[in-house]
Amino acid sequence: MENNSNNQVTIVDIKMPFMSMVAFMIKAAIAAIPAFIIVSLIITGISIVLSTIFGGAGMMMPQ
């Protein structure tokens, strides 16, 4: 028999020491730096591919 009851959980409080929270936030900030670099490289690659495909369409070059 399957039990299809859904249990809902609500978190009301997280007890965490202040210095532990500060250490967590510093680690999260440091981890965000390589993630930002990877995402910016991916976006740069996509823009290079798209500009190669469309050849700079829409750009007005003065003659």
C-alpha positions as CSV (number, residue, x, y, z in Angstrom):
1,M,0.0,0.0,0.0
2,E,1.2,3.5,-0.8
3,N,1.0,6.2,1.8
4,N,0.3,9.4,-0.2
5,S,0.0,11.8,2.8
6,N,1.9,15.1,2.4
7,N,3.6,16.4,5.6
8,Q,4.2,20.1,5.7
9,V,7.0,21.5,7.7
10,T,7.5,25.1,8.8
11,I,10.8,26.3,10.2
12,V,10.4,29.0,12.8
13,D,13.8,29.4,14.3
14,I,17.4,28.4,13.7
15,K,19.7,28.6,16.7
16,M,23.2,29.3,15.5
17,P,26.0,31.1,17.3
18,F,26.9,34.5,15.8
19,M,30.5,33.7,15.0
20,S,29.5,30.5,13.3
21,M,27.0,32.5,11.1
22,V,29.8,34.9,10.3
23,A,32.1,32.1,9.3
24,F,29.4,30.6,7.1
25,M,28.8,33.9,5.3
26,I,32.5,34.4,4.7
27,K,32.7,30.9,3.2
28,A,29.7,31.6,1.0
29,A,31.2,34.8,-0.2
30,I,34.5,33.1,-1.0
31,A,32.7,30.3,-2.8
32,A,30.7,32.8,-4.9
33,I,33.9,34.2,-6.5
34,P,34.8,31.1,-8.6
35,A,31.1,30.7,-9.4
36,F,30.9,34.2,-10.7
37,I,34.0,33.6,-12.9
38,I,32.6,30.4,-14.3
39,V,29.2,32.1,-15.1
40,S,30.9,35.1,-16.7
41,L,33.1,32.8,-18.9
42,I,29.9,31.0,-20.0
43,I,28.1,34.2,-20.8
44,T,31.2,35.5,-22.7
45,G,31.4,32.3,-24.7
46,I,27.7,32.6,-25.6
47,S,28.0,36.2,-26.6
48,I,31.0,35.4,-28.8
49,V,29.1,32.6,-30.5
50,L,26.0,34.8,-31.0
51,S,28.1,37.8,-32.3
52,T,29.9,35.4,-34.7
53,I,26.6,34.0,-36.0
54,F,24.8,37.4,-36.4
55,G,27.9,39.3,-37.4
56,G,27.2,42.4,-35.2
57,A,23.7,42.9,-36.7
58,G,22.2,46.1,-35.6
59,M,25.5,47.9,-34.9
60,M,25.8,51.2,-36.8
61,M,29.4,51.7,-38.1
62,P,30.3,55.2,-39.3
63,Q,31.8,55.4,-42.7
